[in-house]
Amino acid sequence: MKYHTQLLTLSGDGTGNYTLTRIGTAEERMGIDREIQTLRSKLQEVDRWEARVQELSKLLSVQHESE
């Protein structure tokens, strides 16, 4: 099986700029690990944000009823 060894990332800003990065480097793995950690920390906040959304919904419905 043949695997790619490079990752092409386009800037997406219309300039035509791009970066070519070797896949499987320590830097890439560290970046993935950082992203996983960031996502895990965001997932830990979901319950708090859902509770806040419910709280705001109740406040808004009370304000709407009083108008």
C-alpha positions in Angstrom: 0.0 0.0 0.0 1.4 3.4 -0.9 0.9 6.4 1.5 1.3 10.1 0.9 4.2 11.7 2.7 3.3 15.4 2.2 0.2 17.5 3.2 -0.7 20.4 1.0 -2.5 23.2 2.8 -4.0 26.0 0.7 -4.3 29.5 2.3 -7.8 30.0 1.0 -7.4 33.8 0.9 -7.3 34.0 -2.9 -3.5 34.7 -3.0 -2.5 31.2 -4.2 -0.3 30.7 -1.1 0.2 27.3 0.2 2.3 25.2 2.6 3.7 21.8 2.1 4.2 19.8 5.3 5.7 16.4 5.8 3.1 14.0 7.2 4.0 12.0 10.3 6.5 14.4 11.8 6.8 15.0 15.6 5.5 18.6 15.1 2.4 17.3 13.3 1.7 14.7 16.0 2.1 17.4 18.6 -0.4 19.6 16.7 -2.9 16.8 16.6 -2.4 16.1 20.3 -3.0 19.8 21.0 -6.2 19.8 18.9 -7.4 16.7 20.7 -6.8 18.3 24.1 -8.6 21.5 23.0 -11.6 19.5 21.8 -11.7 17.5 25.1 -11.7 20.7 27.1 -14.5 22.1 25.0 -16.5 19.0 25.5 -16.2 19.3 29.2 -17.9 22.7 29.0 -21.0 21.4 27.1 -23.1 20.8 30.2 -22.4 24.3 31.5 -23.2 25.9 28.2 -26.5 23.9 27.8 -27.5 25.0 31.3 -26.8 28.6 30.4 -28.8 28.4 27.2 -31.8 27.0 29.3 -31.4 29.9 31.8 -31.3 32.5 29.0 -34.3 30.9 27.3 -36.3 31.1 30.6 -35.3 34.8 31.0 -36.3 35.6 27.5 -39.7 33.9 27.8 -40.4 35.8 31.0 -39.6 39.1 29.3 -41.7 38.2 26.3 -44.7 37.3 28.5 -44.5 40.6 30.4 -44.6 42.8 27.2 
